Amino acid sequence: MSWIGEAFAMAPAGGGDGGGGSLITSLMPLALIFVIMYMLIIRPQQKKQKDQQRMIDSLKKGDNIVTNGGIHGTIVGVKEREKTLIVKIADNVKIELSRGTVARVKE
């Protein structure tokens, strides 16, 4: 139990935080960390999601695409109501995919 006595001995005499800091200065590092996290992680992720959604919304017949599963094909039909695409992946082979499965449009 001697370590408890040593801890109390190291504490400032006033029993508080020394009287030198305020709530704002003690929360400043936390706010700075939040701003850095926002700028480095959250903001770029939101931009990437917006770009992906813009690409999905602009898909049209004739686009060459790659799906998240790695399937390469050409869009031969678009069903707006069901939000699906009809994709030709080989001769006489067509599949129906959700728009959200498209990873990118090939140039």
C-alpha positions in Angstrom: 0.0 0.0 0.0 3.0 2.3 0.0 2.5 3.2 -3.7 -0.9 4.9 -2.8 0.9 7.1 -0.3 3.5 8.0 -2.9 0.8 8.9 -5.5 -0.8 11.3 -3.0 2.6 12.7 -2.2 3.2 13.5 -5.9 -0.2 15.3 -6.3 -0.2 19.1 -6.2 -0.8 20.7 -2.8 -4.1 22.3 -3.8 -5.7 18.9 -4.6 -6.8 20.2 -8.1 -5.0 20.4 -11.4 -2.6 22.9 -10.1 -4.9 25.8 -10.9 -3.0 26.5 -14.2 -5.3 24.9 -16.7 -8.9 25.5 -17.8 -11.4 23.2 -19.4 -10.7 24.7 -22.9 -7.0 24.1 -22.8 -7.5 20.6 -21.5 -9.9 19.8 -24.4 -7.7 21.4 -27.0 -5.6 18.3 -27.8 -8.8 16.2 -28.2 -10.3 18.7 -30.6 -7.1 18.8 -32.6 -7.1 15.0 -32.9 -10.7 15.1 -34.1 -9.8 17.8 -36.8 -6.9 15.7 -38.0 -9.0 12.5 -38.2 -11.6 14.4 -40.1 -9.2 15.8 -42.6 -7.2 12.6 -43.2 -9.9 9.9 -43.0 -13.5 11.0 -43.0 -13.4 13.7 -45.7 -11.5 11.7 -48.3 -13.8 8.7 -47.7 -16.9 10.9 -48.3 -15.4 12.3 -51.5 -14.7 8.7 -52.7 -18.3 7.6 -52.0 -19.7 10.6 -53.9 -17.4 9.9 -56.9 -18.5 6.2 -56.9 -22.2 7.1 -56.7 -21.8 9.6 -59.5 -20.1 6.9 -61.6 -22.9 4.4 -60.9 -25.6 7.0 -61.7 -24.0 7.7 -65.1 -23.8 4.1 -66.3 -25.3 3.7 -69.8 -25.7 1.1 -72.5 -22.4 0.3 -74.2 -20.1 1.0 -71.2 -17.4 -1.6 -70.5 -17.4 -2.3 -66.8 -15.7 -4.3 -64.1 -17.8 -5.6 -61.1 -16.6 -5.9 -57.5 -16.4 -9.6 -58.1 -14.0 -9.1 -61.0 -16.5 -9.8 -63.9 -15.7 -7.9 -67.0 -18.5 -7.1 -69.4 -20.4 -4.7 -71.6 -23.8 -3.1 -70.6 -26.4 -4.1 -73.1 -29.5 -3.0 -71.2 -30.5 -0.8 -68.2 -33.6 -1.4 -66.0 -34.1 1.9 -64.3 -37.1 0.8 -62.2 -35.2 -2.2 -60.7 -31.9 -0.4 -60.7 -30.2 -3.3 -62.5 -28.0 -3.7 -65.5 -28.0 -6.4 -68.1 -24.4 -7.2 -68.9 -22.9 -9.3 -71.7 -19.9 -11.2 -70.4 -19.4 -13.6 -73.3 -21.0 -14.6 -76.6 -24.7 -15.4 -75.9 -24.1 -15.0 -72.1 -25.9 -12.1 -70.4 -26.3 -11.6 -66.7 -28.4 -9.2 -64.7 -26.5 -7.2 -62.0 -27.3 -4.6 -59.4 -25.9 -1.2 -60.2 -24.1 -1.2 -56.9 -21.9 -4.1 -57.9 -20.0 -2.1 -60.5 -16.5 -1.2 -59.3 -15.3 0.8 -62.3 -15.9 1.7 -65.9 -13.1 0.6 -68.3 -11.8 3.3 -70.6 
